[in-house]
Amino acid sequence: GIQGIVDAYRQILPQIRLYGPTNFSPIINHVARFAAHSLQQGTAAQYFILLIITDGEITDLDQTRQAIVNASKLPMSIIIVGVGEADF
């Protein structure tokens, strides 16, 4: 649930270092492959939620837009949360 996500975030945050470039399309495409595979199975048993927490502006904007369009009919949601002072 949500509390599990918050707990995992708080646990890992002191151990990570955020840096660029900020390319979203590779991870969106990666999760989309899982969602596409699930869709091909013919069951609605799996739904994927990709949560991206970023401290930087997207550096592959055109590729990210295309990845989102390609994933739009798959059983998945993409949530992007900007943290910090970048122009999100």
Secondary structure, DSSP 4 states (H G I P E B T S, - for coil): -HHHHHHHHHHHGGG----S----HHHHHHHHHHHHHHHHTT-----EEEEEEESS--S-HHHHHHHHHHHTTSSEEEEEEE-SSS--
